Amino acid sequence: MSKLGFEIVTAERVVYSDEVDVVVAPGIEGQLAILPNHAPLMTMLQPGELMVRKEGEEDSIFVSGGFLEVQGNKVTVLADTAERAEEIDTARAEEARLRAEQGIAMPSLEADHARAQAAMLRSLMRLKVAQKSRKRRPRG
């Protein structure tokens, strides 16, 4: 079976680079599943979980947005920020969620309210990715 070359890059680092079987990404209009020999594509990403499957194993990665490009059997994600599930600091994500909740409850400006809602979405997605990964890989 053919594979996909897959890479997630942020301004700071390469977060993931490997040959994989399938990529499922949070596209701006919904989830996208990319398999080998996919048609060329470029789309925006929304904050959420990007799942990579390789040889039956799944890895979850949080992306806060960015772009996904498919060319041939190569998938490239240029992400604003990205974290593998095991890298997510759940305490910090929970603190961000609480701050966002407070910002939503007491907005001083409409722009602050929109910023707080975006921060809430990012923190909830980070927590979801971290919790899902921990359920899949119980500690020994």
BAKOL-479410 format. One line per 3 residues: their letters; for each residue y, x, z of N, C-alpha, C, O. Coordinates in steps of 0.2 Angstrom, whole numbers. Layout:
REM residues N
A> Y X Z Y X Z Y X Z Y X Z  ...
***
This chain:
REM residues 140
MSK> -6 4 0 0 0 0 6 4 0 7 9 4  11 3 -4 17 7 -4 21 6 2 21 1 6  26 11 3 30 11 9 37 10 7 39 11 1
LGF> 41 9 12 49 9 11 51 15 15 50 16 21  56 19 12 60 24 15 65 20 19 68 16 16  66 21 25 70 17 29 75 22 34 72 27 37
EIV> 81 21 34 86 25 38 91 20 41 94 16 37  93 21 47 99 18 50 103 24 52 101 28 56  109 23 50 114 29 51 121 25 54 123 20 52
TAE> 123 29 60 130 27 62 134 33 61 132 38 59  141 32 63 145 37 63 143 43 67 145 49 65  140 42 72 138 48 77 131 51 75 130 57 77
RVV> 126 47 72 120 50 72 115 46 67 117 40 65  109 49 66 104 45 62 100 42 68 97 46 72  99 36 68 96 32 73 88 32 72 84 32 76
YSD> 87 31 66 80 30 64 79 32 56 83 31 52  74 36 55 72 38 48 65 39 48 62 43 51  62 35 43 54 35 43 52 31 37 56 28 34
EVD> 46 32 35 43 27 30 40 22 34 36 23 39  41 15 32 39 9 35 36 4 31 36 5 24  33 -1 33 30 -6 30 34 -12 28 34 -15 23
VVV> 38 -14 33 43 -19 32 49 -19 37 48 -16 42  55 -21 35 61 -21 39 63 -28 39 64 -32 34  65 -31 45 67 -38 46 74 -37 49 75 -34 55
APG> 80 -39 46 86 -37 48 90 -44 49 89 -49 45  95 -43 53 100 -49 54 105 -50 49 111 -47 51  104 -52 43 109 -53 38 114 -58 40 113 -62 45
IEG> 120 -57 37 126 -62 38 124 -69 37 127 -74 40  119 -71 33 117 -77 31 110 -79 34 107 -84 32  108 -75 39 101 -76 41 97 -70 41 99 -65 38
QLA> 90 -71 44 86 -65 44 84 -63 37 82 -68 32  83 -57 35 81 -54 29 74 -50 30 74 -46 35  69 -51 26 63 -47 27 63 -43 20 63 -46 15
ILP> 62 -37 21 62 -32 16 55 -29 15 53 -25 20  52 -30 10 45 -27 9 46 -22 3 51 -22 -1  41 -17 2 41 -13 -4 42 -17 -10 40 -22 -11
NHA> 46 -13 -15 47 -16 -22 52 -22 -21 52 -26 -26  56 -22 -16 61 -28 -16 66 -27 -21 68 -21 -23  69 -32 -23 75 -31 -28 81 -28 -25 82 -28 -19
PLM> 85 -24 -29 91 -21 -26 95 -26 -22 96 -32 -25  98 -24 -17 102 -29 -13 107 -25 -9 106 -19 -7  113 -28 -7 118 -25 -3 120 -31 1 123 -36 -2
TML> 120 -31 8 123 -37 12 126 -34 18 124 -28 21  130 -38 21 133 -37 28 127 -39 33 123 -43 32  128 -35 39 123 -37 45 128 -40 50 134 -38 51
QPG> 125 -45 54 128 -47 60 125 -44 66 119 -41 65  128 -44 72 125 -42 78 118 -45 79 117 -51 79  113 -41 80 106 -44 82 101 -38 82 102 -32 82
ELM> 95 -41 82 89 -37 82 87 -35 75 86 -39 70  86 -29 73 83 -26 67 76 -24 69 75 -20 73  71 -27 66 64 -25 68 61 -21 62 61 -23 56
VRK> 57 -16 64 54 -11 59 46 -12 60 44 -11 66  42 -13 55 35 -13 57 32 -7 53 33 -6 47  28 -3 56 24 3 53 17 3 56 16 4 62
EGE> 12 3 51 5 3 53 4 -2 59 0 1 64  6 -8 59 5 -13 64 9 -12 70 9 -17 74  13 -7 71 17 -6 77 24 -9 75 27 -7 70
EDS> 27 -12 80 34 -14 79 39 -11 83 38 -9 89  45 -9 80 50 -6 84 56 -11 83 58 -13 78  60 -12 89 66 -16 89 72 -11 90 72 -7 94
IFV> 77 -13 86 83 -9 86 89 -14 86 89 -18 82  94 -13 91 100 -17 91 105 -14 86 106 -8 86  108 -19 82 113 -17 77 119 -21 79 118 -27 80
SGG> 125 -18 79 131 -23 81 134 -25 74 139 -28 75  131 -24 69 134 -26 62 134 -20 58 132 -14 60  136 -21 52 136 -15 47 134 -18 40 135 -24 38
FLE> 131 -13 36 129 -15 30 121 -13 29 119 -8 31  118 -16 24 111 -15 23 111 -14 15 113 -19 11  108 -9 12 107 -8 5 100 -7 4 96 -3 7
VQG> 97 -10 -2 90 -9 -4 91 -6 -11 94 -9 -16  88 0 -13 88 3 -19 81 6 -20 79 10 -17  78 3 -25 71 5 -26 67 4 -19 67 -2 -17
NKV> 63 9 -17 59 8 -11 63 11 -5 59 14 -1  69 11 -5 73 14 0 78 9 3 82 6 -1  78 8 10 82 4 13 87 8 18 84 12 22
TVL> 93 7 17 98 11 21 103 6 25 105 1 22  103 7 31 108 3 35 113 8 38 112 13 41  119 6 36 125 9 39 128 4 45 131 -1 43
ADT> 127 6 51 128 2 56 134 4 60 136 10 61  138 -1 63 144 1 67 141 4 73 143 10 75  136 1 76 133 5 82 125 2 81 124 -3 79
AER> 121 6 84 114 5 84 110 8 89 112 14 91  106 5 93 102 8 98 95 5 98 93 0 97  90 10 98 83 8 99 82 4 106 86 6 110
AEE> 77 0 106 77 -4 112 76 0 118 79 -2 123  72 6 118 71 10 124 78 13 126 78 16 132  83 14 122 89 17 123 94 12 127 99 15 129
IDT> 93 6 126 98 1 129 98 1 137 93 1 140  104 2 139 105 2 146 106 -5 148 112 -8 147  101 -8 151 101 -16 152 107 -17 158 110 -22 157
ARA> 108 -13 163 113 -14 168 120 -14 165 124 -18 166  121 -9 160 127 -9 157 128 -15 152 134 -18 152  123 -17 149 123 -23 144 125 -29 148 128 -34 146
EEA> 122 -30 154 123 -35 159 130 -36 161 133 -41 162  133 -30 163 140 -29 165 144 -31 159 149 -35 160  143 -29 153 147 -31 147 147 -39 146 152 -42 145
RLR> 141 -42 147 140 -49 147 144 -53 152 148 -58 150  144 -50 158 148 -53 163 156 -53 162 159 -58 163  158 -47 159 165 -46 157 167 -51 152 172 -54 152
AEQ> 162 -52 147 164 -56 141 164 -63 144 168 -67 141  160 -65 148 160 -72 151 166 -73 154 169 -79 154  169 -68 158 175 -69 162 181 -70 156 185 -74 157
GIA> 181 -66 151 186 -66 146 186 -73 142 191 -76 140  180 -76 141 179 -83 138 182 -88 143 185 -93 141  180 -87 149 183 -92 154 190 -92 155 193 -98 156
MPS> 193 -87 155 201 -86 156 204 -82 150 207 -77 152  204 -85 144 207 -81 139 215 -82 139 218 -87 141  219 -76 138 226 -77 138 228 -78 131 234 -81 130
LEA> 225 -76 126 227 -77 119 221 -79 115 215 -78 117  222 -82 110 216 -84 105 212 -78 103 206 -78 103  216 -73 102 212 -67 99 208 -64 105 203 -61 104
DHA> 210 -64 111 206 -62 117 200 -66 117 195 -63 119  201 -73 116 195 -77 117 190 -75 111 184 -75 113  192 -74 105 187 -72 100 184 -65 101 178 -64 100
RAQ> 188 -61 104 185 -54 106 180 -55 111 175 -51 111  181 -59 116 177 -60 121 170 -63 119 165 -62 121  171 -68 114 165 -71 111 161 -66 107 154 -66 108
AAM> 164 -62 104 160 -57 100 157 -52 105 151 -50 104  160 -50 110 157 -46 115 151 -49 118 146 -46 120  152 -55 120 146 -59 123 140 -59 118 135 -58 120
LRS> 141 -60 112 136 -60 107 132 -53 107 126 -53 107  136 -48 106 134 -41 106 129 -40 113 124 -37 112  132 -41 118 129 -40 125 122 -44 125 117 -42 127
LMR> 122 -50 123 116 -55 123 111 -52 118 105 -52 120  113 -50 113 108 -47 108 105 -40 110 99 -39 110  109 -36 113 107 -30 116 101 -32 122 96 -28 122
LKV> 103 -36 126 98 -38 131 92 -41 129 86 -40 131  93 -45 123 87 -48 120 82 -43 117 76 -43 118  85 -38 114 81 -33 111 78 -29 116 72 -27 115
AQK> 81 -27 121 78 -23 127 73 -27 130 67 -24 132  74 -33 132 69 -37 135 62 -38 131 57 -38 133  63 -39 125 58 -41 120 53 -34 120 47 -35 120
SRK> 57 -29 119 53 -22 119 49 -21 125 43 -19 125  52 -22 131 49 -21 137 43 -26 138 38 -24 141  43 -32 136 37 -36 136 32 -34 132 26 -35 133
RRP> 33 -31 126 28 -29 121 25 -23 124 19 -22 122  29 -18 127 26 -12 130 26 -12 137 31 -9 140  21 -15 140 21 -15 148 21 -8 151 17 -4 148
RG> 24 -7 156 24 0 159 18 1 163 15 -4 166  15 7 163 8 8 165 8 11 172 3 12 175
***
